[in-house]
Amino acid sequence: MSDEGDGAKPGDGYRIEIASVRRILEPLEESVVAARKIKDDWQPMAEHINMAATIEIVSSAEEMLSKWGYGMGRVAGHTEAVVETLRQVIAAYVLADLLGVKNFSPTEDNMAKLPFGEAGLKAWQEGHRPKFDPPPQIYQEPWLEQDSGGKWTTEPHIGPDGSVERGGRNGGGGTIA
């Protein structure tokens, strides 16, 4: 935050809680470990089937375990990419929060605009601050509901509790950031 008091307070304008996002990381990391273990250890499982099953079942089971191991390896690879991206986003949110950036959105461009290293932080403290792009708007279709005549509409109507509802269940459709 700047000394002039014109910066945002911690968490201003965010639609996420950093702690909540951090809680997602551990289960994702554990799932990567489990998927890698399945990918690497399907053959010992197949050996146990050799000892306990009839010949008709062995080849099918080995093929299934082989494909399962391959698939879990692919899942692990993709999940690792998600975990790494999530770590970068969390770090960007924390830094933006510490610097008092209001309504920060962790797009690739915005994350690149955050100060990096001592020189970047010094420039930031001297007032050299980039303009951050606004959060991207995600378009969400409005909910369609049937009016009393059976016609589909998003127009205001009387809800089940007697109140006026506009644009269906999401309160108006349109954009959600």
N, C-alpha and C positions, 0 to 999 in steps of 0.2 A: 504494500500500500504506500501511497505517496505521503509525504509529511504534511502536505497542504490540506489533507482531509477530503480531497475530492474523489478519492477512489471508492470502490464498492466495499461494503462490509463483507466478511467471509460468507460465502454461500449466496450472495445476492444474485438473483436472476437465474439460478440453476434450477433445473427440473429433476435433478437426481440428487441422491445422497451418496457421497463418495464412500462412506462406510458400507452402505448397502451393496454397492458395486464391488467393493473389495471382498465381501462375503461370497460372491459368485466365483472368485478365482480358485479357492481351495478345492471345491468339488470338481471344477474343470481340470485342475492339475491332477487330481486323483484319478479322474477318468482317463487321462492321457496315460498315466502309469499302468492302469489296468488294461487298457487297450493294447499298449506295447507288450505287456506280459502275455496276453492272449496271442498276439501276433507271433511272438518269439517262442511260446511254449505249446503250440498246438500239437507238435509231433510227439512229445511225451504222453499227451492225452490219447493220441491215436495208438500208441504202443500198448496202453492199458486196455484199449478196446480189442486189440489183437489177442490178448490173453483171455478175455472174458466173453467174446462174442463169436458167433458162427461166421464162416467165410462169406456168406451172403451179406452180412451186415458190415463187415470190416471195410470193404472198398467204398461203400456208400458213406460210412461214418468218416473215413479218412478224407474223402473228397469234400464232405461237408466241413470238417474241421480245417482243412487247408483253405477253403474259400472263406470261412469265418475268420481265420487268422489274417488272410490277405485284407479282408474288409475292415477288420479292427485296426490294422496298420494304417489304412487310408483314413479311418475315423481319427486315429491318433494324430496323424499329420495335419489334418484340417483343424482339429481341436487345438493343437499347439499354436497354429496361426491365430486362432481366436484368442487364446490366452495371452500371447505376445502383444496383440493389438489392444486388448483390454488393459494390460499393464501400462502401455504407452498412453492410453486415454486417461487412466487414473492419474498417472504422473502429470499429464497436461492439466487436468482439472485441479490437482493439488497446487501446482505452480501458479496457475491462473488465479486460484483462490488467494494464495499468499501475496500475489502482486496486485490484487484488487481489481481484476478484470471482470467487469459486469457482463452478464449474459454470455459467458464464454461458451462456444460450441467447438468441440474437439475435431474439427475437420482437418484434413491433412494440411491445408494451407494455413489455418489458424495455429495449429501445433508448430508449424515451421516458423511462425512469427514470434513465438515466445522467446525470451532472451535465453541464450545458451552460454554457459561459462562466465568467467569473471568479467570479460570485456562486454558481453551482452548485458549482464546485470548492471554494470556501471553505466552503460548507455541508457538503459531503462531508467535508472535512478536520476540521470541527468535530464530526463524528459523526452527522450527519443523513443516514442512508442508508436507502433504501427496501428493502423485501423483494422480491427478484426471484423471478419465477415459475419453477418448475422446467422443465427442457426438456420439450417435449411428447412424449408416448409415441406412437410409430408402431406400429400393429399389423401384424404380419406373420404370415400363415398358416403353420402348421408344414408342413414337407414331408411329403407322404404317400409311404410306401413299401410295397411288397408284402412280406408275411412269407413264410415257406417254403410256406405253404398257398395263396398267391395272394391273400390277403386284404389290403386296404389298411389301414395302421395308422400311428399316430404313437407307439405304445408303444415302450418300450426293446426293442432287438433286437441281435443280434450283427452287427457290421459286417463288411466284406470282410477286414479285417485281424485279425478275431477279438475286437476290443474291443466293449464294450457301448456302443451309440449310443442316445441318448434324443431323441425328438421329430424324427427325421429328420436331414437333413444340417446344418441350422443350429443343432444342439445344443439344441433345446428349443422353438423357436417362441416365441410370446408377443410381448413388446414389445421393440422396439429403439429406442434414443434416438439 
